[in-house]
Amino acid sequence: MPVSDERPLSPWHLPPGHPAQLFLTGATPLFALTGDPRVSYCLYVPRGHSNTGEPRPLVVAVHGSHRNVGQARDHFADFAEEHDCVVLAPLFPAGMTGPNDLDSYKFLTAPGFRADLLLLDMIKEAAGRWHIRTDRFHLHGFSGGGQFAHRFFYLHPHRLASLSVGAPGRTTLLDTRTRWWRGTADSAELFATAPDTAAMADVPVQLVIGENDTHVEVWEGAEQPGSRMDRMRELRENWDRHGIATRLDIVSGAGHSDLAVIPAVLSFLTDQVADRAALRHT
């Protein structure tokens, strides 16, 4: 089927009350990425979104292994309305590299499937329809999304306004002796870039996890020992040794739950959106 040459409609192209406004503001449907329809994305766009003033801050929320992409987006809906920002949630389907594939988007290395670059394409495409800032955006991911988010940070720190990493099951350390994905020794070979720790140190970072997220999962322990809490502390210590400061939020009474950590994530993001707005006006 040929790709349409229609221009993408924006909310301001439509008269007030037009039915299509329901699809372009609030919780949107999933849109296939034009350049690669295997993947898609949905957004939350404030009801009063317009093309006046400065581009709105963008928050990207990355799903975990269950692909609850609408839920990942909806956690931030009230925040988007309150702070006049747009939320984008990508969908990287299971089965991209084979019938049993759940994890390829997390590691960024599957042949023909660079999830990090596809996310950047989604943001560029969304900017053709909504008035959003694209040079830097706020990135959050929990569980499998946390795996994606911290590895994206290694490759694209200059694109991030802030980073929130929630309870990843497997982590990559800054380690020039160990190959990807456990370390970064061959990142230049794989990605044509090596982690820029100076640029990473300039990005506000939150690490967030439930207090009771301490269960050792057999399927992950075989690849990397310890619990998610162990790996989170190890990651923080590793980044600290490289001059990358982090805020660690341990949510009291919570286990491995994206919903339970959201208040801490929103608290972090509130500070970041406000700080970035202040910088634009100084």
Disulfide bonds with the S-S distance in Angstrom:
none
